[in-house]
Amino acid sequence: METLFAYLLIFAAISGALASDPDLLQDVCVADFASGTKLNGYACKDAANISASDFFFDGLAKEGVPNNLMGSVVTAANVQKISGLNTLGVSLSRVDIAPGGLNPPHTHPRATEIAFVLAGVLDVGFITASNVLVSKTIKKGEVFVFPRGLVHFQKNNGDEPAAILGAFNSQLPGTQSIAATLFTATPEVPDNVMTKAFQIGTKEVEKIKSKLAPKKA
């Protein structure tokens, strides 16, 4: 019995370690984007060359302008914006959503998200692996959690702009927007895959692709 209990403790510890980014092995490891070293994360800048600017970002203080098809814009504060986040296993993002706008169904493959409403009222939800929708209307000051890897969304059905601040247990949680991932992939997902999966015709597939395609500058 004691042996079984020990195995369970070891399994729990391993599972916990794999649930988020690896632990750091030094005080800081500021990302060295110029390094050619390839690893799971970024190589560390020489400690003699780090500064306060490596740990600073003011982008979340500014309200985003959601002037796109979805009526939402995401401002990320991850390791690519704050090099000092490298190996720390956390990041943030701000999502600004216009009235009637949508942060479309998407997933974060490397992190759980906890969202804090900065302004407005939002209808939010996630879908479990059993195809069950878990949803709620949340307002300023309230919090909602989106489990790691599950498809989720935020919709502003109100008359006022809304915004949330999302926190992640990963320095780079990754985002896969379901529609954009499937309909704007490069190379393209074959039409016969899309028509079969969505039970629509080729014309409908091409129409959706044209609407979701990135606008050329």
N, C-alpha and C positions, 0 to 999 in steps of 0.2 A: 504494500500500500504506500509506504514511504517513497519507494522508487517511482511509482506512478505519479505521486504528488510532485516529486522532483522534476520528472519529465514535463509535467504540465506547467510548472513554473518556468522551465527553460523555454518551452514553446511560447508561453505568454510573452516572455522577454524578447524573443526573436520576432514575434508578430508585432510587438510595439515598436521595435527598431525599424521594421520595414514599413511602418505606417506613415512615415514622413521622411524628410531629408536626413541623410546621415549626420551624426553628431560631429561638431567641430573638434579638432585636436590641438588648437591653439587659441589665443585670445581673439584674434581677428585673421581673416584671410581675404583681404580686399582683392577683388577680381582683377587679374591682369589680362585685359582684353587683347593686348598686343602679343601675348605669348602664343607660340605655336604648339604648345603642349595640349594633347587631347586627353580629357578625363571626364568623369561624371560630375560636371560642374566647371569651374574655371580655376586655372592656376593662380597662386597667390602672388600679389605684388610684394616686392621687398619691403619689409616693415619700416625701413628707414625712409621710404618714399610715400607713406600714407599721410593723409591730411583729413581735416574735418569735412571737406567737400566730398570725400568718398562715402560719407555716411549721411549726406543731406540731399533732400529733394523737396522742392516747393510746388510741384505740379498738381498735388491734390487740393491745394488751396484755391485753385482757379476753377470756376464753374465751366464744365464742358459745353460745347455747342452741338447739339444732336441734329445736324442738318443733313441727314441721310435718309435712305429709304425706310429704315427701321425706327427712326426717331430716337436713337440712343447713341451715346458715345462712351467708351471706356478709356479711362486714364490709368495706366498701370504704374505701380511703384514696386517693381521687382528688381532682381539683381542686374538686369540690363539697364535700369535707370539709376540704381543705387549700388555701386560696385561693392560697398562694404557689407551688403547682405550676403555675399558669398559664404556658404557653409552655415549660415545662421538659421535656415529653415523657416523663414517667415517672409511674408510680403503683403501688400495691400493693393486695392484698386478702387477707383471711384467710378461710379456709373451714373451718368446724368441722362434722364429719360423725359422727353417732352410729353405734354398731354396727348394721350392716345398712342404714345410710343411703346416700343417693346425691346427689351434685351432678349433676343430670340433664344429658343432652346439650344443649350450648349452643355458641355461637360468640362471639368477640370481633371484630367487624368492623373495628376500627381498631388492633389490636395483636396481637403475638405474646406468649405468656405463658410464663414459666419458673417452675415450681412447686417449692418446697422443702418437704419433709415435716417439720413441727414435731413431730408425734407420731403413733404408730400405724402401720398398714400399709394401703395402698390399692391397688386395682386401677384403673389409669388407661389411657386410650387416646384416640386421635384417628382420624378417618376421612378418607382422602385424597379428592381429586376423582375418583379412579378407583375409589372405593368399596372401598378396602383399609383394614382395621383395623390400626392400629399400637398395640399394647398391651403393658403390663408391670406387674408387681407391684413397688411401691416402698415403702420403709420410712423411718423417722426418719433424717434427715440426708442423704437422697438427693434427687436433682433430676430433673425430667422437663420436656421442652419441648413446648408445644402451638403449632404454627405459626398465624400470623395467619389468621383467617377460617374455619379448619377446625372442624368439629363435634368436640367432645371431652367427656369425662366423668371423674368420680372416684367410685369405689364402695368403701365400707368393708365388707368381708366378714368382718372380725374381730370379736372380743368386746369390744374396748376402743375408746373414742372416738379419732378421728383428726383431725388438723388439718394444713392446708398454708398456706404463705405464697406467694402468686402475685405476681410482678413483671411489669409491662407497659411497653412502649415507647410509651406514650401517656398523657397526663394524664387522659383519659376514654375508656377502651377500648371501652365499650359492651358489653352482654351481651344476647344473644337466646337464651332458653331455647326449644328447638325446640317442645316440646309446648305450653308456655304461650303462645308466640307465635302458634301456629296455632289453639289451642282457646279462648283467652281474649281474642282481639283485639277492639278496639272501633273501628268497628262490627264485627260478627261476620263471619268468613269464611263465605261461603254454604255451606250444608250440602251442596249438590250438588258443590261443589269438594272438600269433605272426604271425602264418600262415594266419589267417583271416585279421589281420590289414595290413600286408605288401603284401598280395596276393602272397606268396611264399610257397614252400614246406618245410616239416620238415627238410630235409637234408640241405637246404639253411640256415634255422634257426640255426641248430647245427654248420654249418661251420662258420657262423658269430660269434657265441658264442665262438668258439675255438680261433678265431683270436683276439677277444677283451678281452679274459680272462686275468686277471693279471698274469704276469710271476712269477713263483715260484722261490724263492731264492735258 
